[in-house]
Amino acid sequence: LALRNDASLMFKVGTISGIIGRWVLATEASCVSPAHAAAEVPINVFHHNSGSEIKLIDSSLTYAYKNEVTVTSIWPPSAFVSGGAKVAFHGDNFYGYDITCAFGSHAVAAFVSSGQTLCAAPVSRSGFSVVEISMNMHDFTASDVQFQHVAKPKITQVAPFAVPSVGESLVFITGRSLMFEAD
């Protein structure tokens, strides 16, 4: 941008003007995007310097507004605490290449395969977490879809240790984490 840092900033996004901006670096400024219909819109910056001059920094760049992204379901809805299971995210209005999934506070990169958006479940403790998705690595959905991390089952005993070959015997299995529920 190469603007003077003694200038105050205002942005114009599409037809919406008067958006207050702020300096981030000498070559970077930011603003909070206003609500807008889905479209490609031009973005311009106005600055007021200490001499009260108002200058327009015209830009040929456009800014994309997209329809709201939602997560409607995931599959599978649970996986082992050791992580790594591929979880498919289903929903509306997915776009782009900077897709990130969040399992609670754990963010992981997504990948698209055969038209499905997939994320590897991270290592986690047993329990439920909300899963969300971001198309720009910043703004996440608020869909409240649940994912469950479960401990891997371990069989420690089988009783009786032998049964008749004709079948029909009741066998008991003892172990840890045999049911899918939080510890």
N, CA, C and O atoms as a DFTB+ gen file, in Angstrom:
732 C
 N C O
     1  1       0.810      -1.197       0.000
     2  2       0.000       0.000       0.000
     3  2       0.854       1.261       0.000
     4  3       0.460       2.255      -0.610
     5  1       1.986       1.258       0.649
     6  2       2.903       2.389       0.697
     7  2       2.213       3.682       1.100
     8  3       2.390       4.710       0.445
     9  1       1.431       3.642       2.166
    10  2       0.736       4.813       2.672
    11  2       1.476       5.365       3.878
    12  3       2.238       4.650       4.529
    13  1       1.255       6.619       4.170
    14  2       1.849       7.230       5.351
    15  2       1.108       6.735       6.578
    16  3      -0.118       6.633       6.565
    17  1       1.841       6.428       7.635
    18  2       1.183       5.896       8.826
    19  2       0.555       6.982       9.706
    20  3       0.015       6.674      10.768
    21  1       0.619       8.250       9.276
    22  2      -0.090       9.288      10.006
    23  2      -1.474       9.523       9.396
    24  3      -2.181      10.454       9.782
    25  1      -1.841       8.687       8.462
    26  2      -3.142       8.828       7.801
    27  2      -4.168       7.923       8.461
    28  3      -3.840       6.828       8.921
    29  1      -5.422       8.390       8.506
    30  2      -6.502       7.516       8.962
    31  2      -7.080       6.834       7.726
    32  3      -7.069       7.399       6.632
    33  1      -7.571       5.646       7.905
    34  2      -8.021       4.841       6.764
    35  2      -9.516       4.627       6.766
    36  3     -10.138       4.484       7.819
    37  1     -10.085       4.606       5.575
    38  2     -11.478       4.218       5.359
    39  2     -11.480       3.314       4.132
    40  3     -10.752       3.560       3.170
    41  1     -12.297       2.270       4.170
    42  2     -12.400       1.345       3.053
    43  2     -13.756       1.495       2.375
    44  3     -14.733       1.931       2.984
    45  1     -13.787       1.126       1.111
    46  2     -15.033       0.998       0.370
    47  2     -15.014      -0.400      -0.232
    48  3     -14.120      -0.738      -1.008
    49  1     -16.005      -1.211       0.132
    50  2     -16.117      -2.586      -0.361
    51  2     -17.401      -2.662      -1.174
    52  3     -18.498      -2.543      -0.629
    53  1     -17.259      -2.862      -2.479
    54  2     -18.433      -2.833      -3.352
    55  2     -19.051      -1.459      -3.299
    56  3     -18.375      -0.475      -3.598
    57  1     -20.303      -1.355      -2.932
    58  2     -20.987      -0.060      -2.830
    59  2     -21.037       0.453      -1.396
    60  3     -21.615       1.508      -1.137
    61  1     -20.441      -0.281      -0.465
    62  2     -20.492       0.100       0.952
    63  2     -19.224       0.882       1.304
    64  3     -18.112       0.365       1.206
    65  1     -19.414       2.133       1.714
    66  2     -18.256       2.967       2.053
    67  2     -18.293       3.330       3.530
    68  3     -19.242       3.001       4.242
    69  1     -17.242       4.015       3.979
    70  2     -17.172       4.453       5.365
    71  2     -16.749       3.366       6.331
    72  3     -17.025       3.464       7.526
    73  1     -16.097       2.348       5.848
    74  2     -15.645       1.241       6.697
    75  2     -14.297       1.637       7.305
    76  3     -13.336       1.889       6.579
    77  1     -14.230       1.688       8.615
    78  2     -13.008       2.118       9.302
    79  2     -11.939       1.037       9.179
    80  3     -12.207      -0.147       9.383
    81  1     -10.719       1.467       8.842
    82  2      -9.593       0.547       8.714
    83  2      -8.543       0.838       9.768
    84  3      -8.646       1.811      10.514
    85  1      -7.537      -0.011       9.821
    86  2      -6.428       0.200      10.749
    87  2      -5.132      -0.255      10.095
    88  3      -5.126      -1.106       9.205
    89  1      -4.047       0.325      10.555
    90  2      -2.723      -0.064      10.078
    91  2      -2.295      -1.355      10.760
    92  3      -2.470      -1.511      11.969
    93  1      -1.731      -2.282       9.987
    94  2      -1.143      -3.499      10.539
    95  2       0.376      -3.371      10.460
    96  3       1.077      -3.582      11.450
    97  1       0.870      -3.030       9.291
    98  2       2.288      -2.765       9.022
    99  2       2.361      -1.562       8.096
   100  3       1.327      -1.040       7.679
   101  1       3.552      -1.123       7.773
   102  2       3.707      -0.004       6.846
   103  2       3.145      -0.338       5.464
   104  3       2.758       0.557       4.713
   105  1       3.104      -1.616       5.137
   106  2       2.606      -2.036       3.823
   107  2       1.311      -2.829       3.894
   108  3       0.915      -3.471       2.922
   109  1       0.651      -2.784       5.052
   110  2      -0.552      -3.597       5.225
   111  2      -1.559      -2.884       6.118
   112  3      -1.210      -2.298       7.143
   113  1      -2.816      -2.953       5.697
   114  2      -3.914      -2.384       6.481
   115  2      -5.040      -3.408       6.503
   116  3      -5.056      -4.340       5.700
   117  1      -5.992      -3.230       7.437
   118  2      -7.104      -4.173       7.521
   119  2      -8.386      -3.442       7.910
   120  3      -8.366      -2.309       8.391
   121  1      -9.504      -4.136       7.681
   122  2     -10.813      -3.656       8.118
   123  2     -11.686      -4.881       8.350
   124  3     -11.350      -5.985       7.922
   125  1     -12.801      -4.678       9.025
   126  2     -13.773      -5.747       9.228
   127  2     -14.752      -5.689       8.070
   128  3     -15.343      -4.644       7.800
   129  1     -14.923      -6.810       7.386
   130  2     -15.795      -6.817       6.207
   131  2     -17.252      -6.630       6.611
   132  3     -17.718      -7.268       7.555
   133  1     -17.971      -5.769       5.911
   134  2     -19.404      -5.611       6.190
   135  2     -20.195      -6.733       5.529
   136  3     -19.694      -7.401       4.624
   137  1     -21.413      -6.937       5.972
   138  2     -22.278      -7.930       5.327
   139  2     -22.529      -7.487       3.883
   140  3     -22.621      -6.294       3.597
   141  1     -22.637      -8.452       2.990
   142  2     -22.829      -8.152       1.569
   143  2     -23.387      -9.395       0.900
   144  3     -23.106     -10.513       1.333
   145  1     -24.158      -9.215      -0.128
   146  2     -24.650     -10.355      -0.911
   147  2     -23.466     -11.061      -1.565
   148  3     -22.442     -10.434      -1.836
   149  1     -23.598     -12.359      -1.819
   150  2     -22.531     -13.124      -2.470
   151  2     -22.239     -12.526      -3.834
   152  3     -23.120     -12.436      -4.689
   153  1     -20.977     -12.112      -4.031
   154  2     -20.560     -11.495      -5.299
   155  2     -19.071     -11.190      -5.230
   156  3     -18.464     -11.230      -4.160
   157  1     -18.490     -10.886      -6.391
   158  2     -17.131     -10.351      -6.469
   159  2     -17.282      -8.836      -6.487
   160  3     -17.974      -8.294      -7.348
   161  1     -16.639      -8.144      -5.541
   162  2     -16.787      -6.691      -5.452
   163  2     -15.412      -6.028      -5.405
   164  3     -14.454      -6.616      -4.904
   165  1     -15.313      -4.796      -5.931
   166  2     -14.035      -4.082      -5.842
   167  2     -13.801      -3.590      -4.415
   168  3     -14.746      -3.358      -3.661
   169  1     -12.533      -3.438      -4.062
   170  2     -12.184      -2.889      -2.747
   171  2     -11.263      -1.694      -2.976
   172  3     -10.302      -1.771      -3.741
   173  1     -11.573      -0.593      -2.304
   174  2     -10.788       0.638      -2.408
   175  2     -10.497       1.158      -1.021
   176  3     -11.209       0.857      -0.063
   177  1      -9.428       1.953      -0.925
   178  2      -9.002       2.522       0.351
   179  2      -8.933       4.041       0.198
   180  3      -8.415       4.552      -0.795
   181  1      -9.461       4.755       1.193
   182  2      -9.336       6.210       1.269
   183  2      -8.481       6.514       2.478
   184  3      -8.590       5.839       3.502
   185  1      -7.621       7.533       2.372
   186  2      -6.866       7.921       3.554
   187  2      -6.861       9.428       3.705
   188  3      -6.850      10.180       2.730
   189  1      -6.870       9.842       4.959
   190  2      -6.790      11.250       5.342
   191  2      -5.416      11.421       5.975
   192  3      -5.120      10.795       6.993
   193  1      -4.576      12.261       5.382
   194  2      -3.264      12.475       6.006
   195  2      -3.325      13.666       6.942
   196  3      -4.377      14.287       7.097
   197  1      -2.215      13.983       7.559
   198  2      -2.193      15.057       8.548
   199  2      -2.536      16.412       7.946
   200  3      -2.913      17.325       8.679
   201  1      -2.415      16.567       6.634
   202  2      -2.772      17.814       5.967
   203  2      -4.226      17.843       5.557
   204  3      -4.630      18.720       4.794
   205  1      -5.037      16.891       6.050
   206  2      -6.469      16.775       5.763
   207  2      -6.784      16.493       4.301
   208  3      -7.909      16.709       3.850
   209  1      -5.802      16.017       3.570
   210  2      -6.085      15.604       2.198
   211  2      -6.808      14.269       2.221
   212  3      -6.511      13.411       3.052
   213  1      -7.753      14.095       1.314
   214  2      -8.432      12.817       1.157
   215  2      -7.998      12.245      -0.183
   216  3      -8.184      12.876      -1.224
   217  1      -7.433      11.080      -0.157
   218  2      -6.965      10.453      -1.392
   219  2      -7.576       9.070      -1.525
   220  3      -7.698       8.329      -0.549
   221  1      -7.951       8.741      -2.731
   222  2      -8.464       7.411      -3.038
   223  2      -7.327       6.581      -3.593
   224  3      -6.637       6.991      -4.527
   225  1      -7.142       5.434      -3.021
   226  2      -6.187       4.481      -3.583
   227  2      -7.037       3.500      -4.361
   228  3      -7.615       2.573      -3.793
   229  1      -7.109       3.707      -5.650
   230  2      -7.949       2.878      -6.503
   231  2      -7.288       1.521      -6.692
   232  3      -6.068       1.422      -6.824
   233  1      -8.088       0.507      -6.704
   234  2      -7.555      -0.839      -6.813
   235  2      -8.299      -1.601      -7.893
   236  3      -9.513      -1.468      -8.043
   237  1      -7.573      -2.381      -8.625
   238  2      -8.216      -3.264      -9.599
   239  2      -8.504      -4.626      -8.971
   240  3      -8.971      -5.545      -9.643
   241  1      -8.214      -4.743      -7.658
   242  2      -8.454      -6.006      -6.972
   243  2      -9.922      -6.131      -6.586
   244  3     -10.607      -5.140      -6.331
   245  1     -10.384      -7.380      -6.551
   246  2     -11.749      -7.635      -6.107
   247  2     -11.710      -8.510      -4.867
   248  3     -10.714      -9.167      -4.565
   249  1     -12.808      -8.494      -4.174
   250  2     -12.967      -9.238      -2.928
   251  2     -14.173     -10.132      -3.124
   252  3     -15.197      -9.679      -3.635
   253  1     -14.076     -11.400      -2.727
   254  2     -15.168     -12.350      -2.968
   255  2     -16.010     -12.555      -1.718
   256  3     -15.493     -12.899      -0.656
   257  1     -17.299     -12.340      -1.857
   258  2     -18.262     -12.705      -0.832
   259  2     -18.903     -14.016      -1.269
   260  3     -19.382     -14.128      -2.398
   261  1     -18.914     -14.998      -0.389
   262  2     -19.479     -16.312      -0.695
   263  2     -20.687     -16.575       0.195
   264  3     -20.829     -15.976       1.261
   265  1     -21.557     -17.481      -0.258
   266  2     -22.691     -17.885       0.570
   267  2     -22.172     -18.578       1.825
   268  3     -21.092     -19.168       1.815
   269  1     -22.941     -18.506       2.900
   270  2     -22.531     -19.075       4.183
   271  2     -22.310     -20.586       4.075
   272  3     -23.125     -21.308       3.500
   273  1     -21.200     -21.043       4.634
   274  2     -20.842     -22.457       4.649
   275  2     -21.469     -23.107       5.883
   276  3     -21.436     -22.532       6.971
   277  1     -22.036     -24.294       5.719
   278  2     -22.571     -25.038       6.852
   279  2     -22.104     -26.483       6.788
   280  3     -21.926     -27.042       5.706
   281  1     -21.910     -27.080       7.953
   282  2     -21.626     -28.511       8.068
   283  2     -22.927     -29.156       8.518
   284  3     -23.484     -28.792       9.553
   285  1     -23.411     -30.120       7.730
   286  2     -24.670     -30.795       8.081
   287  2     -24.433     -32.161       8.711
   288  3     -25.240     -32.617       9.521
   289  1     -23.325     -32.825       8.345
   290  2     -23.020     -34.134       8.921
   291  2     -21.570     -34.487       8.652
   292  3     -20.899     -33.863       7.830
   293  1     -21.102     -35.505       9.365
   294  2     -19.765     -36.059       9.146
   295  2     -19.880     -37.574       9.159
   296  3     -20.827     -38.132       9.714
   297  1     -18.898     -38.240       8.535
   298  2     -18.849     -39.695       8.574
   299  2     -17.412     -40.152       8.563
   300  3     -16.655     -39.720       7.694
   301  1     -17.001     -40.990       9.466
   302  2     -17.753     -41.543      10.591
   303  2     -17.907     -40.500      11.697
   304  3     -17.140     -39.539      11.753
   305  1     -18.898     -40.684      12.580
   306  2     -19.115     -39.731      13.661
   307  2     -18.205     -39.965      14.867
   308  3     -18.262     -39.216      15.843
   309  1     -17.362     -41.008      14.801
   310  2     -16.451     -41.282      15.908
   311  2     -15.221     -42.000      15.376
   312  3     -15.243     -42.585      14.293
   313  1     -14.147     -41.946      16.156
   314  2     -12.900     -42.634      15.801
   315  2     -12.070     -42.784      17.067
   316  3     -12.387     -42.208      18.107
   317  1     -11.003     -43.569      16.962
   318  2     -10.144     -43.830      18.116
   319  2      -9.339     -42.596      18.517
   320  3      -9.047     -41.732      17.691
   321  1      -8.988     -42.532      19.800
   322  2      -8.228     -41.416      20.353
   323  2      -6.832     -41.297      19.735
   324  3      -6.207     -40.240      19.824
   325  1      -6.344     -42.362      19.115
   326  2      -5.015     -42.339      18.500
   327  2      -4.957     -41.462      17.256
   328  3      -3.873     -41.181      16.746
   329  1      -6.120     -41.025      16.761
   330  2      -6.165     -40.101      15.620
   331  2      -5.876     -40.777      14.293
   332  3      -5.598     -41.975      14.233
   333  1      -5.948     -39.983      13.227
   334  2      -5.617     -40.448      11.890
   335  2      -6.790     -40.903      11.046
   336  3      -6.642     -41.038       9.831
   337  1      -7.951     -41.145      11.639
   338  2      -9.111     -41.593      10.846
   339  2      -9.559     -40.483       9.901
   340  3      -9.644     -39.321      10.299
   341  1      -9.842     -40.836       8.660
   342  2     -10.338     -39.856       7.697
   343  2     -11.828     -39.624       7.937
   344  3     -12.625     -40.561       7.911
   345  1     -12.189     -38.371       8.169
   346  2     -13.569     -37.989       8.448
   347  2     -14.057     -37.130       7.291
   348  3     -13.451     -36.111       6.962
   349  1     -15.166     -37.553       6.672
   350  2     -15.756     -36.803       5.553
   351  2     -16.733     -35.767       6.102
   352  3     -17.610     -36.090       6.903
   353  1     -16.571     -34.532       5.666
   354  2     -17.458     -33.433       6.049
   355  2     -18.465     -33.207       4.930
   356  3     -18.087     -33.090       3.765
   357  1     -19.744     -33.147       5.281
   358  2     -20.813     -32.903       4.315
   359  2     -21.525     -31.617       4.712
   360  3     -21.710     -31.342       5.897
   361  1     -21.920     -30.836       3.720
   362  2     -22.606     -29.589       4.029
   363  2     -22.921     -28.807       2.779
   364  3     -23.041     -29.361       1.687
   365  1     -23.052     -27.509       2.961
   366  2     -23.440     -26.630       1.864
   367  2     -22.412     -25.530       1.651
   368  3     -21.814     -25.021       2.598
   369  1     -22.221     -25.172       0.374
   370  2     -21.438     -24.016      -0.066
   371  2     -19.944     -24.126       0.195
   372  3     -19.291     -23.104       0.400
   373  1     -19.372     -25.344       0.194
   374  2     -17.927     -25.503       0.347
   375  2     -17.251     -24.929      -0.908
   376  3     -17.780     -25.051      -2.013
   377  1     -16.078     -24.304      -0.728
   378  2     -15.337     -23.736      -1.853
   379  2     -13.869     -23.610      -1.462
   380  3     -13.521     -23.732      -0.287
   381  1     -13.024     -23.371      -2.433
   382  2     -11.643     -22.990      -2.192
   383  2     -10.678     -24.124      -1.937
   384  3     -11.016     -25.305      -2.026
   385  1      -9.438     -23.709      -1.610
   386  2      -8.337     -24.640      -1.410
   387  2      -7.670     -24.497      -0.048
   388  3      -6.805     -25.301       0.299
   389  1      -8.054     -23.491       0.726
   390  2      -7.470     -23.269       2.049
   391  2      -8.415     -23.790       3.130
   392  3      -8.693     -23.089       4.102
   393  1      -8.902     -25.002       2.964
   394  2      -9.910     -25.566       3.859
   395  2      -9.232     -26.122       5.115
   396  3      -8.226     -26.827       5.042
   397  1      -9.808     -25.785       6.254
   398  2      -9.313     -26.248       7.552
   399  2     -10.480     -26.819       8.338
   400  3     -11.574     -26.253       8.333
   401  1     -10.252     -27.932       9.009
   402  2     -11.266     -28.532       9.881
   403  2     -10.838     -28.314      11.328
   404  3      -9.647     -28.273      11.635
   405  1     -11.812     -28.178      12.201
   406  2     -11.519     -28.059      13.628
   407  2     -12.298     -29.129      14.383
   408  3     -13.514     -29.248      14.239
   409  1     -11.586     -29.896      15.182
   410  2     -12.165     -30.876      16.095
   411  2     -11.973     -30.262      17.475
   412  3     -10.910     -30.411      18.077
   413  1     -12.991     -29.574      17.982
   414  2     -12.808     -28.796      19.201
   415  2     -11.796     -27.712      18.917
   416  3     -11.967     -26.937      17.976
   417  1     -10.733     -27.641      19.723
   418  2      -9.702     -26.621      19.518
   419  2      -8.546     -27.096      18.641
   420  3      -7.581     -26.356      18.449
   421  1      -8.624     -28.312      18.107
   422  2      -7.563     -28.856      17.247
   423  2      -7.889     -28.587      15.781
   424  3      -8.816     -29.186      15.236
   425  1      -7.144     -27.697      15.141
   426  2      -7.347     -27.397      13.720
   427  2      -6.421     -28.275      12.888
   428  3      -5.246     -28.438      13.217
   429  1      -6.960     -28.843      11.802
   430  2      -6.175     -29.682      10.898
   431  2      -6.512     -29.308       9.461
   432  3      -7.630     -28.886       9.163
   433  1      -5.539     -29.465       8.580
   434  2      -5.760     -29.169       7.165
   435  2      -6.698     -30.204       6.549
   436  3      -6.661     -31.384       6.898
   437  1      -7.525     -29.746       5.639
   438  2      -8.444     -30.637       4.929
   439  2      -7.871     -30.936       3.549
   440  3      -6.978     -30.237       3.070
   441  1      -8.388     -31.972       2.926
   442  2      -8.051     -32.252       1.535
   443  2      -9.317     -32.735       0.838
   444  3     -10.214     -33.301       1.462
   445  1      -9.367     -32.501      -0.454
   446  2     -10.535     -32.886      -1.239
   447  2     -10.157     -34.093      -2.078
   448  3      -9.151     -34.080      -2.788
   449  1     -10.974     -35.135      -1.991
   450  2     -10.740     -36.368      -2.749
   451  2     -12.070     -36.856      -3.288
   452  3     -13.015     -37.061      -2.527
   453  1     -12.146     -37.043      -4.597
   454  2     -13.373     -37.507      -5.256
   455  2     -14.592     -36.675      -4.852
   456  3     -15.675     -37.211      -4.618
   457  1     -14.398     -35.375      -4.776
   458  2     -15.502     -34.480      -4.449
   459  2     -15.871     -34.423      -2.983
   460  3     -16.808     -33.709      -2.625
   461  1     -15.170     -35.149      -2.112
   462  2     -15.446     -35.124      -0.675
   463  2     -14.383     -34.297       0.042
   464  3     -13.207     -34.340      -0.319
   465  1     -14.796     -33.557       1.043
   466  2     -13.862     -32.837       1.890
   467  2     -13.536     -33.733       3.075
   468  3     -14.417     -34.089       3.858
   469  1     -12.255     -34.098       3.202
   470  2     -11.808     -35.039       4.227
   471  2     -10.804     -34.384       5.167
   472  3     -10.004     -33.544       4.754
   473  1     -10.856     -34.780       6.431
   474  2      -9.900     -34.325       7.428
   475  2      -9.488     -35.521       8.268
   476  3     -10.303     -36.397       8.555
   477  1      -8.225     -35.554       8.660
   478  2      -7.749     -36.613       9.547
   479  2      -8.039     -36.205      10.987
   480  3      -7.606     -35.141      11.432
   481  1      -8.767     -37.045      11.713
   482  2      -9.069     -36.754      13.114
   483  2      -7.758     -36.662      13.889
   484  3      -6.897     -37.529      13.736
   485  1      -7.589     -35.640      14.711
   486  2      -6.345     -35.509      15.485
   487  2      -6.329     -36.454      16.684
   488  3      -7.362     -37.006      17.063
   489  1      -5.164     -36.632      17.268
   490  2      -5.039     -37.362      18.528
   491  2      -5.780     -36.553      19.590
   492  3      -5.643     -35.331      19.650
   493  1      -6.558     -37.226      20.419
   494  2      -7.329     -36.518      21.433
   495  2      -7.685     -37.455      22.578
   496  3      -7.535     -38.672      22.463
   497  1      -8.152     -36.892      23.671
   498  2      -8.674     -37.691      24.770
   499  2     -10.071     -38.173      24.409
   500  3     -10.702     -37.625      23.505
   501  1     -10.556     -39.186      25.103
   502  2     -11.917     -39.681      24.899
   503  2     -12.913     -38.571      25.186
   504  3     -12.733     -37.776      26.109
   505  1     -13.960     -38.530      24.386
   506  2     -15.017     -37.560      24.627
   507  2     -15.530     -36.955      23.345
   508  3     -15.087     -37.297      22.249
   509  1     -16.473     -36.048      23.506
   510  2     -17.100     -35.384      22.370
   511  2     -16.449     -34.033      22.114
   512  3     -15.974     -33.374      23.039
   513  1     -16.433     -33.631      20.851
   514  2     -16.012     -32.282      20.482
   515  2     -16.873     -31.828      19.314
   516  3     -17.395     -32.641      18.550
   517  1     -17.009     -30.527      19.194
   518  2     -17.739     -29.957      18.071
   519  2     -16.777     -29.859      16.897
   520  3     -15.626     -29.458      17.065
   521  1     -17.249     -30.227      15.703
   522  2     -16.418     -30.107      14.510
   523  2     -16.963     -28.979      13.639
   524  3     -18.173     -28.836      13.465
   525  1     -16.052     -28.191      13.102
   526  2     -16.411     -27.074      12.228
   527  2     -15.425     -27.039      11.072
   528  3     -14.432     -27.767      11.072
   529  1     -15.700     -26.193      10.086
   530  2     -14.850     -26.118       8.908
   531  2     -14.691     -24.659       8.500
   532  3     -15.594     -23.846       8.694
   533  1     -13.535     -24.341       7.935
   534  2     -13.255     -22.995       7.434
   535  2     -12.770     -23.100       5.999
   536  3     -11.981     -23.983       5.663
   537  1     -13.239     -22.207       5.166
   538  2     -12.814     -22.184       3.771
   539  2     -11.643     -21.220       3.555
   540  3     -11.024     -21.218       2.491
   541  1     -11.338     -20.388       4.587
   542  2     -10.272     -19.397       4.425
   543  2      -9.256     -19.418       5.574
   544  3      -8.469     -18.480       5.707
   545  1      -9.256     -20.435       6.381
   546  2      -8.346     -20.626       7.512
   547  2      -8.566     -19.597       8.631
   548  3      -7.723     -19.473       9.520
   549  1      -9.685     -18.860       8.601
   550  2      -9.962     -17.856       9.626
   551  2     -11.378     -17.950      10.174
   552  3     -11.580     -18.004      11.387
   553  1     -12.354     -17.969       9.278
   554  2     -13.758     -17.936       9.668
   555  2     -14.333     -19.348       9.661
   556  3     -14.468     -19.967       8.606
   557  1     -14.671     -19.853      10.851
   558  2     -15.194     -21.210      10.974
   559  2     -16.715     -21.200      11.044
   560  3     -17.320     -20.226      11.490
   561  1     -17.324     -22.296      10.597
   562  2     -18.768     -22.461      10.681
   563  2     -19.184     -22.528      12.148
   564  3     -18.342     -22.634      13.040
   565  1     -20.469     -22.468      12.379
   566  2     -21.025     -22.630      13.731
   567  2     -22.168     -23.627      13.629
   568  3     -23.308     -23.326      13.983
   569  1     -21.845     -24.819      13.138
   570  2     -22.870     -25.828      12.844
   571  2     -23.167     -26.765      14.009
   572  3     -24.209     -27.421      14.017
   573  1     -22.280     -26.839      14.986
   574  2     -22.483     -27.658      16.185
   575  2     -22.649     -29.153      15.920
   576  3     -23.390     -29.821      16.642
   577  1     -21.983     -29.689      14.913
   578  2     -21.984     -31.130      14.651
   579  2     -20.966     -31.766      15.602
   580  3     -19.860     -31.252      15.764
   581  1     -21.344     -32.885      16.228
   582  2     -20.518     -33.534      17.243
   583  2     -19.679     -34.682      16.663
   584  3     -20.123     -35.402      15.768
   585  1     -18.462     -34.835      17.189
   586  2     -17.574     -35.946      16.865
   587  2     -17.145     -36.562      18.188
   588  3     -16.932     -35.854      19.172
   589  1     -17.017     -37.892      18.205
   590  2     -16.622     -38.572      19.438
   591  2     -15.299     -39.300      19.262
   592  3     -15.159     -40.140      18.373
   593  1     -14.329     -38.976      20.111
   594  2     -13.080     -39.732      20.198
   595  2     -13.302     -40.834      21.231
   596  3     -13.762     -40.564      22.341
   597  1     -12.978     -42.064      20.873
   598  2     -13.174     -43.192      21.780
   599  2     -11.856     -43.928      21.992
   600  3     -11.007     -43.994      21.103
   601  1     -11.711     -44.478      23.191
   602  2     -10.526     -45.283      23.496
   603  2     -10.591     -46.592      22.707
   604  3     -11.672     -47.140      22.495
   605  1      -9.444     -47.083      22.279
   606  2      -9.394     -48.345      21.549
   607  2      -9.696     -49.481      22.523
   608  3      -9.102     -49.552      23.598
   609  1     -10.629     -50.378      22.144
   610  2     -10.967     -51.476      23.054
   611  2      -9.806     -52.460      23.220
   612  3      -8.989     -52.652      22.320
   613  1      -9.766     -53.065      24.385
   614  2      -8.754     -54.091      24.654
   615  2      -9.432     -55.230      25.399
   616  3     -10.025     -55.028      26.458
   617  1      -9.337     -56.432      24.831
   618  2      -9.910     -57.620      25.462
   619  2      -8.854     -58.212      26.383
   620  3      -7.719     -58.459      25.977
   621  1      -9.253     -58.435      27.641
   622  2      -8.310     -58.968      28.629
   623  2      -8.641     -60.392      29.059
   624  3      -7.780     -61.095      29.588
   625  1      -9.900     -60.830      28.833
   626  2     -10.266     -62.175      29.265
   627  2     -11.471     -62.662      28.476
   628  3     -12.362     -61.883      28.137
   629  1     -11.490     -63.981      28.182
   630  2     -12.633     -64.638      27.560
   631  2     -13.015     -65.801      28.475
   632  3     -12.153     -66.575      28.891
   633  1     -14.302     -65.923      28.786
   634  2     -14.750     -67.013      29.665
   635  2     -16.063     -67.582      29.135
   636  3     -16.937     -66.803      28.754
   637  1     -16.236     -68.843      29.094
   638  2     -15.225     -69.844      29.437
   639  2     -14.129     -69.888      28.371
   640  3     -14.322     -69.404      27.256
   641  1     -12.987     -70.466      28.714
   642  2     -11.863     -70.519      27.785
   643  2     -12.043     -71.576      26.702
   644  3     -11.293     -71.593      25.726
   645  1     -13.042     -72.469      26.863
   646  2     -13.329     -73.492      25.855
   647  2     -14.821     -73.795      25.876
   648  3     -15.459     -73.727      26.927
   649  1     -15.386     -74.139      24.689
   650  2     -16.817     -74.471      24.583
   651  2     -16.965     -75.687      23.672
   652  3     -16.060     -75.980      22.892
   653  1     -18.102     -76.407      23.758
   654  2     -18.329     -77.555      22.870
   655  2     -18.428     -77.093      21.410
   656  3     -18.880     -75.982      21.133
   657  1     -18.004     -77.946      20.494
   658  2     -17.997     -77.605      19.071
   659  2     -19.393     -77.478      18.465
   660  3     -19.526     -76.965      17.354
   661  1     -20.431     -77.929      19.158
   662  2     -21.800     -77.819      18.630
   663  2     -22.344     -76.395      18.734
   664  3     -23.411     -76.100      18.195
   665  1     -21.623     -75.514      19.419
   666  2     -22.047     -74.120      19.535
   667  2     -23.103     -73.905      20.589
   668  3     -23.317     -74.770      21.438
   669  1     -23.770     -72.763      20.549
   670  2     -24.855     -72.384      21.449
   671  2     -24.393     -72.107      22.878
   672  3     -25.223     -72.067      23.786
   673  1     -23.091     -71.915      23.102
   674  2     -22.590     -71.597      24.438
   675  2     -22.502     -70.077      24.602
   676  3     -22.153     -69.366      23.659
   677  1     -22.811     -69.598      25.768
   678  2     -22.711     -68.176      26.083
   679  2     -21.267     -67.876      26.462
   680  3     -20.706     -68.523      27.348
   681  1     -20.661     -66.892      25.790
   682  2     -19.270     -66.520      26.019
   683  2     -19.240     -65.079      26.550
   684  3     -19.932     -64.200      26.036
   685  1     -18.432     -64.862      27.578
   686  2     -18.284     -63.534      28.165
   687  2     -16.900     -62.988      27.829
   688  3     -15.893     -63.685      27.951
   689  1     -16.872     -61.739      27.407
   690  2     -15.608     -61.061      27.101
   691  2     -15.449     -59.923      28.094
   692  3     -16.380     -59.149      28.315
   693  1     -14.280     -59.822      28.685
   694  2     -13.970     -58.758      29.634
   695  2     -12.840     -57.926      29.052
   696  3     -11.945     -58.449      28.389
   697  1     -12.889     -56.636      29.306
   698  2     -11.820     -55.776      28.811
   699  2     -12.047     -54.324      29.161
   700  3     -12.825     -53.993      30.056
   701  1     -11.356     -53.467      28.442
   702  2     -11.464     -52.022      28.633
   703  2     -12.037     -51.393      27.375
   704  3     -11.777     -51.856      26.265
   705  1     -12.815     -50.341      27.554
   706  2     -13.338     -49.522      26.452
   707  2     -14.064     -50.356      25.406
   708  3     -13.864     -50.170      24.206
   709  1     -14.909     -51.275      25.865
   710  2     -15.641     -52.119      24.934
   711  2     -16.868     -51.416      24.350
   712  3     -17.397     -51.857      23.330
   713  1     -17.325     -50.345      24.968
   714  2     -18.472     -49.593      24.456
   715  2     -18.004     -48.226      23.963
   716  3     -17.056     -47.659      24.506
   717  1     -18.669     -47.700      22.936
   718  2     -18.330     -46.364      22.432
   719  2     -18.983     -45.313      23.322
   720  3     -20.091     -44.851      23.052
   721  1     -18.281     -44.949      24.376
   722  2     -18.757     -43.854      25.228
   723  2     -17.535     -43.215      25.834
   724  3     -16.476     -43.835      25.930
   725  1     -17.686     -41.972      26.244
   726  2     -16.568     -41.235      26.814
   727  2     -16.152     -41.858      28.141
   728  3     -16.992     -42.306      28.921
   729  1     -14.832     -41.881      28.386
   730  2     -14.311     -42.399      29.661
   731  2     -14.621     -41.436      30.779
   732  3     -14.265     -41.692      31.930
